[in-house]
Amino acid sequence: MTDYRGIKTFDELIEREHGKIGTDSRIEYEENATLFIVSEMLKEARRELQMTQEQLAQKAGTKKSYISRIENARGNIQLSTLIRIFEKGLNKKVGLTFL
């Protein structure tokens, strides 16, 4: 069992659970967290426009199964396809920030 005594911030908790920035465990955690965030953003935007996955896929030029995989945070996402889904399929602009 992990000892959580002395932890005061979320960053400290993440470090305790997944290691320091740059470790394999931390990289995997951050990749999964990012994929989850993208999946939730896609679902929210699609539902806001009252579109089905099939309708979005047709409009964006991809397959419903690809939309479903993204929304369920499974598999790899090609950046170009993701941008096309948001911009062409949902009429949303995509911006990237590198930290």
Contacts in CASP RR format, 6 or more apart in sequence:
PFRMAT RR
TARGET T0000
AUTHOR 0000-0000-0000
METHOD contacts of the structure
MODEL  1
MTDYRGIKTFDELIEREHGKIGTDSRIEYEENATLFIVSEMLKEARRELQ
MTQEQLAQKAGTKKSYISRIENARGNIQLSTLIRIFEKGLNKKVGLTFL
2 16 0 8 1.000
2 17 0 8 1.000
4 13 0 8 1.000
4 16 0 8 1.000
6 12 0 8 1.000
7 13 0 8 1.000
7 16 0 8 1.000
14 26 0 8 1.000
14 29 0 8 1.000
15 26 0 8 1.000
17 29 0 8 1.000
18 25 0 8 1.000
18 26 0 8 1.000
18 28 0 8 1.000
18 29 0 8 1.000
19 25 0 8 1.000
19 26 0 8 1.000
20 26 0 8 1.000
32 73 0 8 1.000
35 73 0 8 1.000
35 75 0 8 1.000
35 77 0 8 1.000
36 73 0 8 1.000
38 70 0 8 1.000
38 73 0 8 1.000
38 77 0 8 1.000
38 82 0 8 1.000
39 70 0 8 1.000
39 71 0 8 1.000
39 72 0 8 1.000
39 73 0 8 1.000
42 67 0 8 1.000
42 70 0 8 1.000
42 71 0 8 1.000
42 85 0 8 1.000
42 86 0 8 1.000
42 90 0 8 1.000
43 71 0 8 1.000
45 86 0 8 1.000
45 90 0 8 1.000
45 92 0 8 1.000
46 53 0 8 1.000
46 56 0 8 1.000
46 67 0 8 1.000
46 71 0 8 1.000
46 90 0 8 1.000
49 90 0 8 1.000
51 59 0 8 1.000
51 90 0 8 1.000
53 64 0 8 1.000
53 67 0 8 1.000
53 68 0 8 1.000
53 71 0 8 1.000
54 64 0 8 1.000
56 67 0 8 1.000
56 85 0 8 1.000
56 89 0 8 1.000
56 90 0 8 1.000
57 63 0 8 1.000
57 64 0 8 1.000
57 66 0 8 1.000
57 67 0 8 1.000
59 88 0 8 1.000
59 89 0 8 1.000
60 67 0 8 1.000
60 84 0 8 1.000
60 85 0 8 1.000
60 88 0 8 1.000
60 89 0 8 1.000
60 90 0 8 1.000
61 84 0 8 1.000
61 88 0 8 1.000
62 81 0 8 1.000
62 84 0 8 1.000
62 85 0 8 1.000
66 81 0 8 1.000
67 85 0 8 1.000
69 75 0 8 1.000
70 77 0 8 1.000
70 82 0 8 1.000
70 85 0 8 1.000
82 94 0 8 1.000
83 94 0 8 1.000
86 92 0 8 1.000
86 93 0 8 1.000
86 94 0 8 1.000
87 93 0 8 1.000
87 94 0 8 1.000
END
